[in-house]
Amino acid sequence: MSLANGRPYLAIPGPSVVPDRVLAAMHRPSPNIYEGPLHDLTARIAADLKALAGTTAHVAIYIVNGHGAWEAANANLFSRGDRALVLATGRFGVGWAESARRMGVAVEVLDFGRSSPLDLGRVETALRADAGRRIKAVLATHVDTASSVKNDIAGLRAVLDATGHPALLAVDAVASLGCDEMRMDAWGVDLLVAASQKGLMTPPGLGFLWFSDKAKARCQGGDLCTPYWDWAPRAAPQEFWQYFCGTAPTQHLYGVAESLTMLLHEEGLEAAWARHAVLARSVWAAFDAWGAGNPAIALNVADPAFRGHSVTAARLGAPHATALRRWTEHQAGVTLGIGLGMAEPADPAYHGFLRVAHMGHVNAHMTLGALSVMEAGMLALDIPHGAGALAAAARVVAGR
Ligand SMILES: Cc1ncc(COP(=O)(O)O)c(C=O)c1O
């Protein structure tokens, strides 16, 4: 007998839950791509995307996933042999470095481990050591979905300014945009990367690059910039097809237009940030209570100031995390995220990590429901845990 029948809840850090009205907006015949409403809609989407990122500069839309958006960023930022300083605080920081390296960029990685934020002092030392100012860009992850580490992007800009280093600041916000506070212009970010399947509540398939005037001026004529990746015509098209370097992703545009309306024009971006902050804290409160009764259960990131608000990585001790994930999915209809980059799949320790997502179209009912199901699973599987976790989470939601 299973209690999973009913509306399933995908509590994984992307693809996130797609609202019914976004699916409905996409469920339509393909429109005329040569003229008409799609052209106005796309211009409106571009304007909303700038508001979402907190910039008045430039935005380019690609038909890609996040890995594709990394390549689009690399292709516009660098020429072969250019130097990049990559700050890794999880699997995705390492992934962006690998993507750039395989495109011929000379990559230096500062690795801060799998459960700590980047250390601004070490970044400062690395920038000061680059006497020839050869580092063209610093690549950082705002929230690394694998570790749920959130980095201080404004602090990073301050270090760049304090050292007088001219490197561009490029930030991966794939996991955080629409969930965690992001102020691209105010924080001095030159390039921002995101994708549609997380905080933007739209199926995977669209990637976005926002770039500053400084980045635009510094990144012209690079030898990696092939026609499809070139951000310039996409950001300032003379003809509609140039937005996408070919046929527009029609149904996805209707979907993302709907999600932007929900996020920016109905709920409001700052309200969405506040909602994610409360839901994240409620998850943390539950794990702290569970951990009080079993030291093997703990949040991956010790300091709340450096935890993302869209996903929570945690350990339960092997093999409990995998057993619990299987139980919640098959017995209760809630799918939790695998542990990513914390241990190799062949390593038994791999089965000690999981992630709980709370990103995009998610409310208190869904989050408290997921936590309740996790507690039920711990009981069913005899996983030792502390008491009072659900009450602690409810108190956070109640603002108590
Ligand atoms: C922070 C971050 N960057 C990049 C990616 C890669 O995106 P995709 O899986 O869509 O290729 C992800 C995916 O989870 C991510 O979380």
The ligand as an SDF file (V2000), in Angstrom:
LIG
                    3D

 16 16  0  0  0  0  0  0  0  0999 V2000
   24.1840   26.8590   -9.9170 C   0  0  0  0  0  0  0  0  0  0  0  0
   23.9800   26.0380  -11.1490 C   0  0  0  0  0  0  0  0  0  0  0  0
   24.6870   26.3340  -12.2540 N   0  0  0  0  0  0  0  0  0  0  0  0
   24.5500   25.6260  -13.3920 C   0  0  0  0  0  0  0  0  0  0  0  0
   23.6860   24.5480  -13.4610 C   0  0  0  0  0  0  0  0  0  0  0  0
   23.5970   23.7260  -14.7400 C   0  0  0  0  0  0  0  0  0  0  0  0
   22.3480   23.8330  -15.2760 O   0  0  0  0  0  0  0  0  0  0  0  0
   21.6930   22.6900  -16.1850 P   0  0  0  0  0  0  0  0  0  0  0  0
   21.5410   21.4760  -15.3370 O   0  0  0  0  0  0  0  0  0  0  0  0
   20.4170   23.2870  -16.5970 O   0  0  0  0  0  0  0  0  0  0  0  0
   22.5990   22.4470  -17.3220 O   0  0  0  0  0  0  0  0  0  0  0  0
   22.9140   24.2040  -12.3490 C   0  0  0  0  0  0  0  0  0  0  0  0
   21.9670   23.0650  -12.4020 C   0  0  0  0  0  0  0  0  0  0  0  0
   21.4460   22.6120  -11.4460 O   0  0  0  0  0  0  0  0  0  0  0  0
   23.0620   24.9780  -11.1710 C   0  0  0  0  0  0  0  0  0  0  0  0
   22.3300   24.6990  -10.1010 O   0  0  0  0  0  0  0  0  0  0  0  0
  1  2  1  0
  2  3  1  0
  2 15  2  0
  3  4  2  0
  4  5  1  0
  5  6  1  0
  5 12  2  0
  6  7  1  0
  7  8  1  0
  8  9  2  0
  8 10  1  0
  8 11  1  0
 12 13  1  0
 12 15  1  0
 13 14  2  0
 15 16  1  0
M  END
$$$$
